[in-house]
Amino acid sequence: MNTYQLFLTAIRSLNKYKMRSFLTTLGIIVGIVAIVSVMSIGEGAKFTVKKEISKLGTNFIIILGGSPKRLATVKGGFGNLTLKGKDLEAIMAECDDIKLACPAAIKCLQCVYEGNNWLCMASGTNESYLKIRDWKLISGRFFTKQEVRTYKKVVVIGKTVKEELFGTTDPIGKTIRINKNPFQVIGFLEEHGKLPDGRDEDDVIIMPLTTFQKKVAGIRTNLFSIIILSAKRKDRMPYIETEIKAILRQQHKLNPTDDNDFTIFTQDDISQASDAASSILNILLIIIASISLIVGGIGIMNIMMVIVSERTKEIGIRMAIGATKKTILKQFIIESIIICLFGGFIGITIGIIMSKIVGSFLAWPIFISNSSILISLSSSILIGLFFGFYPAYKASNLNPVDALIDEK
């Protein structure tokens, strides 16, 4: 009897017990649903995070004042004001790969407009900020280099601030008060959404750095907590990072054994950290899904043992008319694989539907990858082969005479 005939025989045998066959596959279905959903949703999440990271700017490098340990203790203040104007000058003079640079300082401040109050993140920076961030304006303009030099009280606001302070009113030309100082709104930024860490990028007010330092924060004008840089070439980013570290250590007169009193992040660093976190989470969830598959496989083995026991006389008759041990072995292995593949196809279908629902709920793009389908089908076949082998082996080793006189 060839494989095709064995396949048809297996289908007819399983068709006699439809409900039992279906219930047997539930463990497989749950495992496959988990695999497809995790991989599809994970790819969508990874794409979304990378898209948000790309909004941070083009080939950007961020230098923060303070070591990573000190940064963890900063809560809504100026940050660590350990970066100086001379640091930026040295970087621009010695590092030829830098295209644009802007220093910055930040603080949560209360803003008021005609009785409307809103606490938001205020940022002082220079005229290159929007170019580095690749951030567009919906209306108005950004402040100029001259306005930075002359401490002009002008601000550009994000979408969230605009909605909270002005509602549907056009904010351009209006005056808001920050720390009792009047500021004219000269620009309105396009919506950027949330950062990968959940912060709302549109809940921001941007003003000239000199104005922020002198009029709002009352700090020295040669100190700031952040330097944002834009590299000329993406492939040079690792070399630039190393070069900047050397320059800043020299500027800050650090000994070889001293820790850095600054922290550097690049676009690649953030992407790699995000990918690593996603990969670890996916691995953990797939391990959980694999446990479900193993439990389902044990269920397959149990039911196949029952099937062999119920069909002992049928096995004896087939052996008596010439069926070999190999033929009996192949038939029951094929039945086991068919049951698992049946559960696999149902699981893939449910997994795709669940992924679409979750993607729609979270507003994420969902990617049903070929690899998730291939892994699901391969897992189904391997589970059927592995857990179906022992029952099939037991069936193939029955004594034909004992099987024929079996009265069960």
Sine and cosine of phi, psi and omega as CSV:
sin_phi,cos_phi,sin_psi,cos_psi,sin_omega,cos_omega
0.00,0.00,0.82,-0.57,-0.04,-1.00
-0.99,0.16,0.10,-0.99,-0.10,-1.00
-0.88,0.47,-0.62,0.78,-0.01,-1.00
-0.89,0.46,-0.70,0.72,0.02,-1.00
-0.91,0.42,-0.63,0.78,0.05,-1.00
-0.89,0.46,-0.61,0.79,0.03,-1.00
-0.88,0.47,-0.73,0.69,0.01,-1.00
-0.90,0.44,-0.64,0.77,0.03,-1.00
-0.89,0.46,-0.66,0.75,0.02,-1.00
-0.90,0.43,-0.66,0.75,0.02,-1.00
-0.88,0.47,-0.70,0.71,0.00,-1.00
-0.90,0.44,-0.63,0.78,-0.01,-1.00
-0.91,0.42,-0.71,0.71,-0.01,-1.00
-0.94,0.34,-0.48,0.88,-0.02,-1.00
-0.92,0.38,-0.38,0.93,0.02,-1.00
-0.94,0.34,-0.43,0.90,-0.07,-1.00
-0.80,-0.60,0.91,0.41,-0.10,-0.99
-0.87,0.49,-0.78,0.63,-0.07,-1.00
-0.90,0.44,-0.68,0.74,0.01,-1.00
-0.90,0.44,-0.64,0.77,0.01,-1.00
-0.90,0.44,-0.65,0.76,-0.01,-1.00
-0.92,0.40,-0.73,0.69,-0.02,-1.00
-0.89,0.46,-0.53,0.85,0.02,-1.00
-0.90,0.45,-0.49,0.87,-0.09,-1.00
-1.00,0.06,-0.04,1.00,-0.12,-0.99
-0.86,0.51,-0.67,0.74,0.03,-1.00
-0.88,0.47,-0.64,0.77,0.04,-1.00
-0.90,0.43,-0.69,0.73,-0.02,-1.00
-0.86,0.51,-0.73,0.68,-0.02,-1.00
-0.87,0.49,-0.70,0.71,0.00,-1.00
-0.89,0.45,-0.68,0.74,-0.02,-1.00
-0.94,0.35,-0.63,0.77,0.06,-1.00
-0.85,0.52,-0.68,0.73,0.00,-1.00
-0.90,0.45,-0.69,0.72,-0.03,-1.00
-0.89,0.45,-0.76,0.65,-0.03,-1.00
-0.90,0.44,-0.70,0.71,-0.03,-1.00
-0.90,0.43,-0.73,0.68,-0.03,-1.00
-0.88,0.48,-0.73,0.68,-0.05,-1.00
-0.93,0.37,-0.64,0.77,-0.02,-1.00
-0.94,0.34,-0.74,0.67,0.00,-1.00
-0.92,0.40,-0.61,0.79,0.02,-1.00
-0.88,0.48,-0.68,0.73,0.04,-1.00
-0.90,0.43,-0.64,0.77,0.04,-1.00
-0.90,0.43,-0.65,0.76,0.03,-1.00
-0.90,0.43,-0.66,0.75,0.00,-1.00
-0.90,0.44,-0.67,0.75,0.03,-1.00
-0.89,0.45,-0.68,0.74,-0.02,-1.00
-0.90,0.44,-0.69,0.72,0.00,-1.00
-0.89,0.45,-0.69,0.72,0.01,-1.00
-0.89,0.45,-0.59,0.81,0.05,-1.00
-0.90,0.43,-0.67,0.74,0.02,-1.00
-0.92,0.38,-0.63,0.78,0.03,-1.00
-0.89,0.45,-0.61,0.79,0.00,-1.00
-0.90,0.44,-0.39,0.92,0.03,-1.00
-0.95,0.32,-0.32,0.95,-0.03,-1.00
-0.92,0.39,-0.39,0.92,0.03,-1.00
0.54,-0.84,-0.05,-1.00,-0.02,-1.00
-0.96,-0.27,0.89,-0.46,0.02,-1.00
0.78,0.63,0.70,0.71,-0.13,-0.99
-1.00,0.08,0.45,-0.89,0.11,-0.99
-0.74,-0.67,0.76,-0.65,0.00,-1.00
-0.92,-0.40,0.79,-0.61,0.09,-1.00
-0.93,-0.36,0.84,-0.54,0.00,-1.00
-0.95,-0.33,0.66,-0.75,0.08,-1.00
-0.94,0.33,0.76,-0.65,0.00,-1.00
0.97,-0.24,0.49,-0.87,0.05,-1.00
-0.96,0.27,0.27,-0.96,0.03,-1.00
-0.82,0.57,-0.58,0.82,0.02,-1.00
-0.91,0.41,-0.66,0.75,-0.01,-1.00
-0.94,0.33,-0.57,0.82,0.00,-1.00
-0.88,0.47,-0.56,0.83,-0.03,-1.00
-0.90,0.43,-0.34,0.94,-0.03,-1.00
-1.00,-0.09,-0.10,0.99,-0.03,-1.00
-0.99,0.12,0.80,-0.60,-0.04,-1.00
-0.75,-0.67,1.00,-0.07,0.16,-0.99
0.96,0.29,0.13,0.99,0.02,-1.00
-1.00,-0.08,-0.51,-0.86,-0.03,-1.00
-0.98,0.19,-0.17,0.99,-0.18,-0.98
1.00,0.08,-0.22,-0.98,0.05,-1.00
-1.00,-0.04,0.94,-0.35,-0.07,-1.00
-0.99,0.12,0.87,0.50,-0.03,-1.00
-0.98,-0.18,-0.08,1.00,0.01,-1.00
-1.00,-0.08,0.65,-0.76,-0.08,-1.00
-0.85,-0.52,0.27,-0.96,0.05,-1.00
-0.85,0.52,-0.57,0.82,0.01,-1.00
-0.92,0.39,-0.49,0.87,0.06,-1.00
-0.89,0.45,-0.73,0.69,0.01,-1.00
-0.91,0.42,-0.66,0.75,0.02,-1.00
-0.88,0.48,-0.66,0.75,0.00,-1.00
-0.91,0.41,-0.66,0.75,0.02,-1.00
-0.89,0.47,-0.72,0.69,-0.03,-1.00
-0.93,0.37,-0.52,0.85,-0.03,-1.00
-0.97,0.22,-0.59,0.81,-0.15,-0.99
-0.98,-0.21,-0.31,0.95,-0.05,-1.00
-0.95,-0.33,0.97,-0.24,-0.08,-1.00
-0.97,0.25,-0.22,0.98,-0.07,-1.00
-1.00,0.08,-0.03,1.00,-0.02,-1.00
-1.00,0.05,0.78,-0.63,0.00,-1.00
-1.00,-0.01,-0.78,0.62,-0.02,-1.00
-0.68,-0.74,0.40,-0.91,0.03,-1.00
-0.54,-0.84,0.56,-0.83,0.13,-0.99
-0.53,-0.85,0.78,-0.63,0.12,-0.99
-0.98,0.19,0.33,-0.95,0.00,-1.00
-0.39,-0.92,0.39,-0.92,0.15,-0.99
-0.63,-0.78,0.52,-0.85,-0.09,-1.00
-0.73,-0.69,0.41,-0.91,0.07,-1.00
-0.23,-0.97,0.58,-0.82,0.11,-0.99
-0.97,0.25,0.82,-0.58,-0.06,-1.00
-0.72,-0.69,0.46,-0.89,0.04,-1.00
-1.00,0.03,0.78,-0.63,0.02,-1.00
-0.90,-0.44,0.60,-0.80,-0.07,-1.00
-0.74,-0.67,0.68,-0.73,0.13,-0.99
-0.57,-0.82,0.92,-0.39,0.05,-1.00
0.73,0.68,0.77,0.64,0.05,-1.00
1.00,0.02,-0.23,0.97,0.05,-1.00
-1.00,0.02,0.82,-0.57,0.00,-1.00
-0.93,-0.38,0.62,-0.79,0.03,-1.00
-0.48,-0.88,0.78,-0.62,0.06,-1.00
-1.00,-0.04,0.86,-0.51,-0.06,-1.00
-0.62,-0.78,0.09,-1.00,0.03,-1.00
-1.00,0.05,0.88,-0.47,0.05,-1.00
-0.99,-0.17,0.66,-0.75,-0.05,-1.00
-0.76,-0.65,0.74,-0.67,0.11,-0.99
-0.97,-0.25,0.75,-0.66,-0.04,-1.00
-0.45,-0.89,-0.23,-0.97,0.01,-1.00
-0.91,-0.40,-0.14,-0.99,-0.13,-0.99
-0.94,0.34,-0.20,0.98,-0.05,-1.00
-1.00,-0.02,-0.07,1.00,-0.15,-0.99
-0.84,0.55,-0.77,0.63,-0.06,-1.00
-0.91,0.41,-0.54,0.84,0.03,-1.00
-0.92,0.39,-0.68,0.73,0.02,-1.00
-0.91,0.41,-0.67,0.74,-0.02,-1.00
-0.98,0.18,-0.17,0.99,-0.06,-1.00
0.80,0.60,0.75,0.66,-0.08,-1.00
-0.94,-0.34,0.76,-0.65,-0.07,-1.00
-0.99,-0.16,0.33,-0.94,0.08,-1.00
-0.98,-0.22,0.65,-0.76,0.11,-0.99
-0.98,0.20,-0.66,0.75,0.03,-1.00
-0.46,-0.89,0.28,-0.96,0.00,-1.00
0.98,0.19,-0.46,-0.89,-0.06,-1.00
-0.55,-0.83,0.17,-0.99,0.09,-1.00
-0.99,-0.13,0.32,-0.95,-0.02,-1.00
-0.96,0.27,0.39,-0.92,-0.10,-1.00
-0.99,-0.14,0.15,-0.99,0.06,-1.00
-0.88,0.48,-0.62,0.79,0.01,-1.00
-0.91,0.42,-0.62,0.79,0.01,-1.00
-0.94,0.35,-0.50,0.87,0.09,-1.00
-0.93,0.38,-0.68,0.73,-0.03,-1.00
-0.91,0.41,-0.55,0.84,-0.12,-0.99
-0.98,-0.20,0.28,0.96,0.11,-0.99
0.85,0.53,0.65,0.76,-0.04,-1.00
-0.93,0.36,0.65,-0.76,0.03,-1.00
-1.00,0.01,0.96,0.28,0.03,-1.00
-0.79,-0.61,0.50,-0.87,-0.01,-1.00
-0.67,-0.74,0.43,-0.90,0.17,-0.98
-0.88,-0.47,0.71,-0.70,-0.13,-0.99
-0.89,-0.46,0.43,-0.90,0.06,-1.00
-1.00,0.05,0.12,-0.99,-0.08,-1.00
-0.89,0.46,-0.68,0.74,-0.03,-1.00
-0.90,0.44,-0.69,0.72,0.02,-1.00
-0.89,0.46,-0.67,0.75,0.01,-1.00
-0.86,0.50,-0.72,0.70,-0.03,-1.00
-0.92,0.40,-0.62,0.78,-0.05,-1.00
-0.96,0.27,-0.59,0.81,-0.05,-1.00
-1.00,-0.05,-0.60,0.80,-0.15,-0.99
-0.91,-0.42,-0.27,0.96,-0.04,-1.00
0.89,0.46,-0.84,-0.55,0.00,-1.00
-1.00,-0.03,-0.01,1.00,-0.01,-1.00
-0.96,0.27,0.63,-0.78,0.07,-1.00
-0.93,0.38,0.86,-0.51,-0.09,-1.00
-0.99,0.15,-0.27,0.96,-0.11,-0.99
-0.89,0.46,0.80,-0.61,0.01,-1.00
1.00,0.00,-0.22,0.98,0.00,-1.00
-0.97,0.23,0.34,-0.94,-0.02,-1.00
-0.92,-0.39,0.79,-0.62,0.09,-1.00
-0.90,-0.43,0.32,-0.95,0.00,-1.00
-0.91,-0.42,0.76,-0.64,0.04,-1.00
-0.80,-0.60,0.88,-0.48,-0.09,-1.00
0.79,0.61,0.66,0.75,0.04,-1.00
0.94,0.33,0.07,1.00,0.05,-1.00
-0.99,-0.13,0.71,-0.71,0.04,-1.00
-0.98,0.18,0.71,-0.70,0.05,-1.00
-0.77,-0.63,0.68,-0.73,0.03,-1.00
-1.00,-0.02,0.75,-0.66,0.05,-1.00
-0.99,0.17,0.88,-0.48,-0.04,-1.00
-0.92,-0.39,-0.15,0.99,-0.03,-1.00
-0.42,-0.91,0.41,-0.91,-0.03,-1.00
-0.74,-0.67,0.90,-0.43,-0.11,-0.99
-0.98,0.21,0.51,-0.86,0.10,-0.99
-0.94,0.35,0.37,-0.93,-0.05,-1.00
-0.93,0.37,0.71,-0.70,0.03,-1.00
-0.90,-0.43,-0.35,0.94,0.01,-1.00
0.99,0.14,-0.40,-0.92,-0.07,-1.00
-0.99,-0.11,0.51,-0.86,0.11,-0.99
-0.97,0.23,0.27,-0.96,0.03,-1.00
-0.83,0.56,-0.43,0.90,0.01,-1.00
-1.00,0.03,0.07,1.00,0.09,-1.00
0.99,-0.14,-0.16,0.99,-0.01,-1.00
-0.95,0.31,0.58,-0.81,-0.01,-1.00
-1.00,0.09,0.93,-0.36,-0.02,-1.00
-0.94,0.34,-0.35,0.94,-0.04,-1.00
-0.99,0.11,-0.13,0.99,0.02,-1.00
-1.00,-0.02,0.91,0.41,-0.15,-0.99
-0.56,-0.83,0.53,-0.85,0.17,-0.99
-0.83,-0.56,0.76,-0.65,-0.03,-1.00
-0.89,-0.45,0.73,-0.69,0.00,-1.00
-0.67,-0.74,0.22,-0.98,0.07,-1.00
-0.84,0.54,0.66,-0.75,-0.05,-1.00
-0.86,0.52,-0.68,0.74,-0.02,-1.00
-0.89,0.46,-0.63,0.78,0.03,-1.00
-0.91,0.41,-0.69,0.72,0.01,-1.00
-0.86,0.50,-0.71,0.71,-0.06,-1.00
-0.93,0.37,-0.72,0.69,-0.12,-0.99
-1.00,0.05,-0.70,0.72,-0.13,-0.99
-1.00,0.01,-0.47,0.88,-0.13,-0.99
-0.94,-0.33,-0.79,0.61,-0.14,-0.99
-1.00,-0.03,-0.42,0.91,-0.03,-1.00
0.92,0.39,0.63,0.78,0.03,-1.00
-0.90,-0.43,0.26,-0.97,-0.01,-1.00
-0.90,0.44,0.63,-0.77,-0.10,-1.00
-0.96,0.27,-0.16,0.99,0.02,-1.00
-0.98,-0.19,0.17,0.99,0.02,-1.00
-0.89,-0.45,0.62,-0.79,0.08,-1.00
-0.40,-0.92,0.22,-0.98,-0.12,-0.99
-0.97,-0.25,-0.23,0.97,-0.08,-1.00
-0.65,-0.76,0.61,-0.79,0.24,-0.97
-0.82,-0.58,0.82,-0.57,0.02,-1.00
-0.94,-0.34,0.80,-0.61,-0.06,-1.00
-0.85,-0.52,0.45,-0.89,0.10,-1.00
-0.85,-0.53,0.85,-0.53,-0.02,-1.00
-0.99,0.13,0.49,-0.87,0.02,-1.00
-0.94,0.34,-0.60,0.80,-0.06,-1.00
-0.73,-0.69,0.69,-0.72,-0.03,-1.00
-0.92,0.40,-0.60,0.80,-0.07,-1.00
-0.94,0.34,-0.21,0.98,0.00,-1.00
-1.00,-0.07,-0.01,1.00,-0.10,-0.99
-0.83,0.56,-0.72,0.69,0.00,-1.00
-0.87,0.48,-0.62,0.78,0.00,-1.00
-0.93,0.37,-0.63,0.77,0.02,-1.00
-0.89,0.45,-0.69,0.73,0.00,-1.00
-0.86,0.52,-0.71,0.70,0.02,-1.00
-0.89,0.45,-0.65,0.76,-0.02,-1.00
-0.91,0.41,-0.67,0.74,-0.01,-1.00
-0.90,0.43,-0.65,0.76,0.03,-1.00
-0.85,0.52,-0.70,0.72,-0.01,-1.00
-0.90,0.43,-0.66,0.75,-0.01,-1.00
-0.90,0.44,-0.73,0.69,-0.05,-1.00
-0.94,0.35,-0.60,0.80,0.04,-1.00
-0.90,0.45,-0.62,0.78,0.04,-1.00
-0.93,0.37,-0.68,0.73,0.00,-1.00
-0.88,0.47,-0.61,0.79,-0.07,-1.00
-1.00,-0.02,0.06,1.00,0.06,-1.00
0.81,0.58,0.75,0.67,0.01,-1.00
-1.00,0.06,0.65,-0.76,0.09,-1.00
-0.97,0.25,0.35,-0.94,-0.01,-1.00
-0.83,0.56,-0.49,0.87,-0.02,-1.00
-1.00,0.02,-0.14,0.99,-0.02,-1.00
-0.98,0.21,0.60,-0.80,0.12,-0.99
-0.96,0.29,0.41,-0.91,0.08,-1.00
-0.90,0.44,0.66,-0.75,0.11,-0.99
-0.99,-0.16,0.48,0.88,0.04,-1.00
-0.52,-0.86,0.28,-0.96,0.01,-1.00
-0.74,-0.67,0.72,-0.69,-0.02,-1.00
-0.90,-0.43,0.76,-0.65,0.13,-0.99
-0.85,-0.53,0.64,-0.77,0.15,-0.99
-0.89,-0.45,0.22,-0.98,0.03,-1.00
-0.85,0.52,-0.63,0.78,0.00,-1.00
-0.92,0.39,-0.61,0.79,0.01,-1.00
-0.87,0.50,-0.71,0.71,-0.02,-1.00
-0.92,0.40,-0.67,0.74,0.01,-1.00
-0.89,0.45,-0.70,0.71,-0.02,-1.00
-0.91,0.41,-0.64,0.77,0.04,-1.00
-0.90,0.43,-0.65,0.76,0.03,-1.00
-0.91,0.42,-0.69,0.73,0.01,-1.00
-0.90,0.44,-0.65,0.76,-0.01,-1.00
-0.89,0.45,-0.69,0.72,0.01,-1.00
-0.90,0.44,-0.66,0.75,0.02,-1.00
-0.90,0.43,-0.66,0.75,-0.02,-1.00
-0.90,0.43,-0.69,0.72,0.01,-1.00
-0.89,0.46,-0.69,0.72,0.01,-1.00
-0.89,0.45,-0.69,0.73,0.01,-1.00
-0.89,0.46,-0.66,0.75,0.00,-1.00
-0.89,0.46,-0.70,0.72,0.00,-1.00
-0.88,0.47,-0.68,0.74,-0.01,-1.00
-0.94,0.35,-0.58,0.82,0.02,-1.00
-0.94,0.35,-0.57,0.82,0.08,-1.00
-0.88,0.48,-0.68,0.73,0.05,-1.00
-0.88,0.47,-0.67,0.74,0.04,-1.00
-0.89,0.45,-0.60,0.80,0.00,-1.00
-0.91,0.41,-0.59,0.81,0.05,-1.00
-0.87,0.49,-0.67,0.75,0.04,-1.00
-0.89,0.46,-0.63,0.78,0.03,-1.00
-0.90,0.43,-0.64,0.76,0.01,-1.00
-0.91,0.42,-0.68,0.73,0.06,-1.00
-0.87,0.49,-0.67,0.74,0.06,-1.00
-0.89,0.46,-0.61,0.79,0.02,-1.00
-0.90,0.43,-0.63,0.78,0.04,-1.00
-0.90,0.44,-0.62,0.78,0.07,-1.00
-0.89,0.46,-0.63,0.78,0.05,-1.00
-0.88,0.47,-0.71,0.70,-0.02,-1.00
-0.89,0.46,-0.67,0.74,0.01,-1.00
-0.88,0.47,-0.72,0.69,-0.05,-1.00
-0.94,0.35,-0.53,0.85,0.05,-1.00
-0.93,0.37,-0.55,0.83,0.09,-1.00
-0.90,0.44,-0.65,0.76,0.04,-1.00
-0.91,0.42,-0.68,0.73,0.00,-1.00
-0.88,0.48,-0.69,0.72,0.02,-1.00
-0.87,0.49,-0.69,0.72,0.00,-1.00
-0.89,0.46,-0.65,0.76,-0.02,-1.00
-0.95,0.32,-0.45,0.89,-0.11,-0.99
-0.94,-0.34,0.47,0.89,-0.02,-1.00
-0.86,0.50,-0.71,0.70,-0.02,-1.00
-0.90,0.43,-0.65,0.76,0.05,-1.00
-0.86,0.51,-0.66,0.75,0.01,-1.00
-0.90,0.44,-0.66,0.75,0.02,-1.00
-0.88,0.48,-0.69,0.72,0.01,-1.00
-0.89,0.46,-0.70,0.71,-0.02,-1.00
-0.90,0.44,-0.61,0.79,0.05,-1.00
-0.93,0.37,-0.59,0.81,-0.02,-1.00
-0.92,0.40,-0.50,0.87,-0.02,-1.00
-0.99,-0.11,0.22,0.98,0.17,-0.99
0.88,-0.47,-0.03,1.00,0.01,-1.00
-0.93,0.36,0.73,-0.69,-0.01,-1.00
-1.00,0.06,0.23,-0.97,0.07,-1.00
-0.86,0.52,-0.62,0.78,-0.02,-1.00
-0.89,0.45,-0.63,0.78,0.00,-1.00
-0.91,0.42,-0.71,0.71,0.02,-1.00
-0.89,0.45,-0.68,0.74,0.03,-1.00
-0.85,0.52,-0.75,0.66,-0.02,-1.00
-0.89,0.46,-0.63,0.78,-0.05,-1.00
-0.88,0.47,-0.74,0.68,-0.06,-1.00
-0.96,0.27,-0.51,0.86,0.12,-0.99
-0.91,0.42,-0.67,0.74,0.03,-1.00
-0.88,0.47,-0.65,0.76,0.03,-1.00
-0.88,0.48,-0.67,0.74,0.02,-1.00
-0.89,0.45,-0.68,0.73,0.00,-1.00
-0.91,0.40,-0.63,0.77,0.01,-1.00
-0.88,0.47,-0.69,0.72,0.02,-1.00
-0.86,0.51,-0.70,0.71,-0.03,-1.00
-0.93,0.37,-0.63,0.77,0.04,-1.00
-0.91,0.41,-0.60,0.80,0.06,-1.00
-0.86,0.51,-0.73,0.68,0.06,-1.00
-0.90,0.44,-0.59,0.81,0.01,-1.00
-0.89,0.46,-0.71,0.71,0.00,-1.00
-0.91,0.41,-0.65,0.76,0.05,-1.00
-0.90,0.44,-0.69,0.73,0.00,-1.00
-0.88,0.47,-0.66,0.75,0.03,-1.00
-0.88,0.47,-0.70,0.71,-0.01,-1.00
-0.89,0.47,-0.75,0.66,0.01,-1.00
-0.91,0.42,-0.64,0.77,0.00,-1.00
-0.88,0.48,-0.67,0.75,0.03,-1.00
-0.90,0.44,-0.70,0.72,0.00,-1.00
-0.89,0.46,-0.72,0.70,0.00,-1.00
-0.89,0.45,-0.63,0.77,0.01,-1.00
-0.88,0.47,-0.68,0.73,0.01,-1.00
-0.89,0.46,-0.66,0.75,-0.01,-1.00
-0.90,0.43,-0.74,0.68,0.00,-1.00
-0.89,0.45,-0.66,0.75,0.02,-1.00
-0.88,0.47,-0.63,0.77,0.03,-1.00
-0.92,0.38,-0.63,0.78,-0.02,-1.00
-0.93,0.37,-0.64,0.77,-0.04,-1.00
-1.00,-0.01,-0.08,1.00,-0.05,-1.00
0.87,0.49,0.64,0.77,0.06,-1.00
-0.95,-0.32,0.55,-0.84,0.18,-0.98
-0.95,0.31,0.61,-0.80,-0.01,-1.00
-0.90,-0.43,0.76,-0.65,0.00,-1.00
-0.90,-0.44,0.94,-0.34,0.07,-1.00
-1.00,0.08,0.99,-0.12,-0.11,-0.99
-0.99,0.16,0.47,-0.88,0.07,-1.00
-0.89,0.45,-0.52,0.86,-0.02,-1.00
-0.91,0.42,-0.61,0.79,0.02,-1.00
-0.91,0.41,-0.63,0.78,0.04,-1.00
-0.91,0.40,-0.70,0.71,-0.02,-1.00
-0.90,0.44,-0.69,0.73,0.03,-1.00
-0.89,0.46,-0.65,0.76,-0.01,-1.00
-0.90,0.44,-0.73,0.68,-0.01,-1.00
-0.93,0.38,-0.65,0.76,0.02,-1.00
-0.89,0.45,-0.67,0.75,0.02,-1.00
-0.89,0.46,-0.65,0.76,0.01,-1.00
-0.89,0.46,-0.70,0.71,-0.01,-1.00
-0.91,0.41,-0.70,0.72,-0.02,-1.00
-0.91,0.41,-0.64,0.77,0.05,-1.00
-0.89,0.46,-0.71,0.71,0.02,-1.00
-0.89,0.46,-0.64,0.77,-0.03,-1.00
-0.94,0.35,-0.72,0.70,-0.09,-1.00
-0.94,0.35,-0.77,0.63,-0.09,-1.00
-0.99,0.11,-0.23,0.97,0.04,-1.00
-1.00,-0.04,-0.17,0.99,-0.10,-0.99
-0.93,0.37,-0.73,0.69,-0.06,-1.00
-0.89,0.46,-0.74,0.67,0.06,-1.00
-0.86,0.51,-0.63,0.78,0.01,-1.00
-0.92,0.40,-0.63,0.78,0.02,-1.00
-0.90,0.43,-0.65,0.76,0.03,-1.00
-0.90,0.44,-0.66,0.76,0.01,-1.00
-0.90,0.43,-0.64,0.77,-0.06,-1.00
-0.95,0.30,-0.29,0.96,-0.03,-1.00
-0.97,-0.24,0.22,0.98,0.07,-1.00
-0.93,0.37,0.57,-0.82,0.09,-1.00
-0.98,0.21,0.85,-0.53,-0.06,-1.00
-0.81,0.58,-0.64,0.76,-0.03,-1.00
-0.91,0.40,-0.73,0.69,0.03,-1.00
-0.89,0.46,-0.61,0.79,-0.01,-1.00
-0.92,0.40,-0.60,0.80,-0.06,-1.00
-0.95,0.32,-0.53,0.85,-0.02,-1.00
-1.00,-0.03,0.06,1.00,0.01,-1.00
-0.91,0.42,0.74,-0.68,-0.07,-1.00
-0.96,-0.27,0.09,1.00,-0.03,-1.00
-0.95,0.30,0.00,0.00,0.00,0.00
